Amino acid sequence: MVSQDLLDILRCPACVREKDGNLDFYQESWLICQDCGRKYPVVDDIPVMLIDEGDKWVNTAQTDLPVPPPPMD
């Protein structure tokens, strides 16, 4: 499980310089940016905060996200 302390400090790496970049924790499997909609998977309790990874899921509806996220390539 991802600690609440970590969730409190994580921000979207694509937005944090220009906006808040706040993230919603969805089904303990995804971090979703409130500003840009990028979706970052949480794999083995580790948030994968790579912009390229968030870009892969930006057009996927929140309800269509696979839980758990697929393994990293």
Short mmCIF file of the C-alpha atoms (twelve columns), coordinates in Angstrom:
data_MODEL
# 
_entry.id   MODEL 
# 
loop_
_atom_site.group_PDB 
_atom_site.id 
_atom_site.type_symbol 
_atom_site.label_atom_id 
_atom_site.label_alt_id 
_atom_site.label_comp_id 
_atom_site.label_asym_id 
_atom_site.label_seq_id 
_atom_site.Cartn_x 
_atom_site.Cartn_y 
_atom_site.Cartn_z 
_atom_site.pdbx_PDB_model_num 
ATOM 1  C CA . MET A 1  0.000   0.000  0.000   1 
ATOM 2  C CA . VAL A 2  1.200   3.515  -0.831  1 
ATOM 3  C CA . SER A 3  1.634   5.581  2.327   1 
ATOM 4  C CA . GLN A 4  -0.574  8.608  2.866   1 
ATOM 5  C CA . ASP A 5  2.541   10.715 3.512   1 
ATOM 6  C CA . LEU A 6  3.803   9.914  0.013   1 
ATOM 7  C CA . LEU A 7  0.406   10.566 -1.558  1 
ATOM 8  C CA . ASP A 8  0.315   13.964 0.153   1 
ATOM 9  C CA . ILE A 9  3.532   15.134 -1.499  1 
ATOM 10 C CA . LEU A 10 3.264   13.550 -4.971  1 
ATOM 11 C CA . ARG A 11 2.326   15.865 -7.847  1 
ATOM 12 C CA . CYS A 12 1.960   15.368 -11.594 1 
ATOM 13 C CA . PRO A 13 5.452   15.886 -13.053 1 
ATOM 14 C CA . ALA A 14 3.968   17.392 -16.224 1 
ATOM 15 C CA . CYS A 15 1.905   20.040 -14.425 1 
ATOM 16 C CA . VAL A 16 3.670   20.888 -11.194 1 
ATOM 17 C CA . ARG A 17 5.652   23.848 -12.568 1 
ATOM 18 C CA . GLU A 18 2.628   25.687 -13.988 1 
ATOM 19 C CA . LYS A 19 -0.312  24.334 -11.982 1 
ATOM 20 C CA . ASP A 20 -0.962  22.487 -8.734  1 
ATOM 21 C CA . GLY A 21 -0.645  19.015 -10.293 1 
ATOM 22 C CA . ASN A 22 -2.750  17.475 -7.526  1 
ATOM 23 C CA . LEU A 23 -3.472  13.785 -7.881  1 
ATOM 24 C CA . ASP A 24 -6.490  11.637 -7.048  1 
ATOM 25 C CA . PHE A 25 -5.778  8.102  -5.827  1 
ATOM 26 C CA . TYR A 26 -8.127  5.828  -7.756  1 
ATOM 27 C CA . GLN A 27 -8.850  2.275  -6.597  1 
ATOM 28 C CA . GLU A 28 -5.412  2.077  -4.960  1 
ATOM 29 C CA . SER A 29 -4.033  1.474  -8.472  1 
ATOM 30 C CA . TRP A 30 -3.836  4.832  -10.254 1 
ATOM 31 C CA . LEU A 31 -2.863  8.433  -9.599  1 
ATOM 32 C CA . ILE A 32 -4.911  10.781 -11.784 1 
ATOM 33 C CA . CYS A 33 -3.902  14.407 -12.307 1 
ATOM 34 C CA . GLN A 34 -6.730  16.841 -11.607 1 
ATOM 35 C CA . ASP A 35 -5.252  19.354 -14.075 1 
ATOM 36 C CA . CYS A 36 -4.237  17.419 -17.205 1 
ATOM 37 C CA . GLY A 37 -5.908  14.031 -16.773 1 
ATOM 38 C CA . ARG A 38 -2.717  11.992 -17.071 1 
ATOM 39 C CA . LYS A 39 -3.014  8.684  -15.279 1 
ATOM 40 C CA . TYR A 40 -0.007  7.174  -13.525 1 
ATOM 41 C CA . PRO A 41 -0.110  3.489  -12.561 1 
ATOM 42 C CA . VAL A 42 0.845   2.176  -9.142  1 
ATOM 43 C CA . VAL A 43 2.738   -1.076 -9.752  1 
ATOM 44 C CA . ASP A 44 3.736   -3.236 -6.775  1 
ATOM 45 C CA . ASP A 45 2.873   -0.317 -4.459  1 
ATOM 46 C CA . ILE A 46 5.250   1.997  -6.347  1 
ATOM 47 C CA . PRO A 47 3.817   5.027  -8.197  1 
ATOM 48 C CA . VAL A 48 5.245   5.186  -11.719 1 
ATOM 49 C CA . MET A 49 5.493   8.970  -12.105 1 
ATOM 50 C CA . LEU A 50 6.953   9.098  -15.616 1 
ATOM 51 C CA . ILE A 51 5.316   11.600 -17.969 1 
ATOM 52 C CA . ASP A 52 5.546   9.091  -20.842 1 
ATOM 53 C CA . GLU A 53 3.645   6.553  -18.733 1 
ATOM 54 C CA . GLY A 54 0.975   9.108  -17.845 1 
ATOM 55 C CA . ASP A 55 0.646   10.002 -21.541 1 
ATOM 56 C CA . LYS A 56 -0.195  6.381  -22.421 1 
ATOM 57 C CA . TRP A 57 -3.386  6.554  -20.346 1 
ATOM 58 C CA . VAL A 58 -4.478  10.188 -20.724 1 
ATOM 59 C CA . ASN A 59 -7.277  9.339  -23.182 1 
ATOM 60 C CA . THR A 60 -8.514  6.306  -21.227 1 
ATOM 61 C CA . ALA A 61 -11.634 6.958  -19.188 1 
ATOM 62 C CA . GLN A 62 -11.147 6.522  -15.466 1 
ATOM 63 C CA . THR A 63 -13.742 3.734  -15.390 1 
ATOM 64 C CA . ASP A 64 -11.870 1.887  -18.174 1 
ATOM 65 C CA . LEU A 65 -8.507  1.780  -16.395 1 
ATOM 66 C CA . PRO A 66 -7.334  -1.786 -15.719 1 
ATOM 67 C CA . VAL A 67 -7.160  -2.683 -12.037 1 
ATOM 68 C CA . PRO A 68 -4.493  -3.671 -11.266 1 
ATOM 69 C CA . PRO A 69 -2.439  -1.824 -13.902 1 
ATOM 70 C CA . PRO A 70 -0.553  -3.978 -16.385 1 
ATOM 71 C CA . PRO A 71 3.114   -4.759 -15.657 1 
ATOM 72 C CA . MET A 72 5.675   -2.269 -16.949 1 
ATOM 73 C CA . ASP A 73 7.245   -2.922 -20.350 1 
# 
